[in-house]
Amino acid sequence: MQVEANTSNGKYLDFAANVIPATNLTNDLGLVSAAGASANVTVKSPLRVGKVFAHATLSSGQSDFFTLTLWNDGNAPLTVSFTDSPMDAEGNGVYGLKLDAGASTTCAGGVVTGAVGGRSVTLTGGTIPVGGSCTVTVPFTGTAQTAGVPITYTNTLPVGAVTVAGKPEIISNAVSSTVMVATDLKVSKTAAPSVASLGNPVAFQITVENYSASVMNNVTIVDHLGANRLSYLTGVLNGKDYSPTSACGVSTPAALNAADVTFTLGALPARSSSNTPGSCTILFWAMIDPTAPIGAAITNTIENGGVCTSGSTLCNGAPSNGASSTTAKVLGITKAFSPAGPLSEGSVSRMTITLNNKSVNPITGASITDPMPTNTSGVPLQIASPANAASTCGGTIAAAAGSTSLGLNGGVIPARAGGGTGADGSCQVQVDVVGAAGTYNNVATADGTETLANGNTRLISTAYGGAMSATATLTYTASLGATKSFNPASVSPGGKSTVTIRLSNGGAVPLTNVSATDPLPAGMLLATPPNAYTTCGGATTVTAAAGGNSASLVGASLAAGANCDFLFDIVTTGAGPWVNTLPVGNVTANGGVKNTTPITATLGAGVSSALVVSKSTNPNSLIFPGQVSRLSITVTNGTEAVTDLRFTDYFTAGGLRAQH
């Protein structure tokens, strides 16, 4: 349904919620609603007000104007009135904004009144058409309160200041605008870059504005740099010219590293209009104290009386704004792995170390030290084969395939762009790494020699209390698996069993040069013959000497998701059971992949039962000489296999050899 807002509730903008309680929702079936319904609506007054000064600045004692614009967003004409008083929020009879003759309006039927030289202006009975707008133009003269001190005046109409005839429920919005009025000198200052390292340059610009109608000659500017942990830079240093410059011409007797500097401008132009001052800008450089704290805001200000005309007959009465740079370390280091994981162990990740330089000069002798971390089992991350090491920092990279450290020596990190004010200089060192299952928190440190803006040099780690460091984390999930079993699972002393070591790859990449070494425990030796072999593919080699105490496999290949076996026979001595363990690191693959937990199987001690020999004849009694009976001898084995079985049967009355 269509609804119409009746009021904005005494506000220019109001927010309301239309709610239907659950009890108000009924139906013929008697069903009960679980919840009510609601919707939000925004109600805005149809009257809008805007205000703007014709210019942002004005010379004191000069005239300008501001304009109020009134809009009607409703469906009926609005007849409005307002009084703007005081026009400058000061209400002072001597200084501020004072009404000039000639105030006017485009609002139909409206009348603008106000005393010339007064502090207020009034519109009465102006009509704004539906969907239209009209304006009120107010001329004024602006006067500063104090010579040499610029002042900003704010002209404000509060909420409801504009009224609508016959419709008190329509509320106008608040609106304001500002104008800065200056008598003669105004000083401002900027600094670049916003973040600078210790001992490096900051470019300062001092802008002096002349709002008077006369040229000012031999204007001096005094800047107390030392009080703000700055020192003056001048001349050509390391190929960069730090001499001050100005389109107006500038001179200074200040020497390199001076704490206080006095600049002299030949001529500061007069204003070209009441709103456009004469202006001169000086660009100069200063160096941040090399011992300043990190993270400090180095703020430089031109003080009251710091800018004066010849003979100090006229000086600025207000300080400049503060121009700041925040201190930072000269050398930055970041580190990243791509991909960062989790990865299947044996997968290669690209490690990138980025060095950043905030100095105006290159960092020389740059070095990186990166000892590879270990996982929780003590297995280290290592440089992959091939290492694919690369550097945009120059220098010498130490990154041998299979090693557990990365190093850089003698590198150079480029200088910061823009003469020390632009983007950081940077370079990178990259290498491929690989590791076994686990999480590796890798910390790299960097160092080098910096050249300060004034030409002095120092070792970064000495200046900043240690080398810079960065950490990145790489995670690998387990891929290489192994299990072990005996068949039979138990034997008596002297018994034989077949060992099966099953190797598996649960990861997403192939594993190469899979190897396993099984050190047999006391009381267990390789059988004669050992019958050692493997079902694994690849260029495999099996080592298993009869009577030896270890068996090994090298050179196997395992595709992703595949498994294979390494088998051999053993015999036991002494009393069991016999616990056979492959320690951590005895099952390996290329890329530093290793088993991170022991692999254990137990061969049980069986109790051997004796051989049972039985005899029978058929028939078992003979009734006449020469009758034949068949003799059967049955040998029944116990729990252990028997070889080289022999027996002798004596056909005597007692069945004994002695009776033979």
PyMOL commands that set and color helices and strands:
alter all, ss='L'
color gray80, all
select helices_A, chain A and resi 22-24+226-228+310-312+417-420+460-463+657-659
alter helices_A, ss='H'
color red, helices_A
select strands_A, chain A and resi 13-20+37-44+47-53+57-59+62-72+78-84+96-99+104-105+111-113+121-128+133-143+151-157+163-164+175-182+185-192+195-197+201-210+216-224+230-233+236-237+240-241+250-251+260-268+278-288+297-300+307-308+323-328+331-338+343-344+349-357+363-371+382-383+390-391+396-398+405-413+425-434+438-451+457-459+468-477+480-487+490-491+496-505+511-519+524-526+533-534+541-543+550-558+563-572+578-582+587-589+593-594+599-605+612-618+630-636
alter strands_A, ss='S'
color yellow, strands_A
deselect
rebuild
show_as cartoon
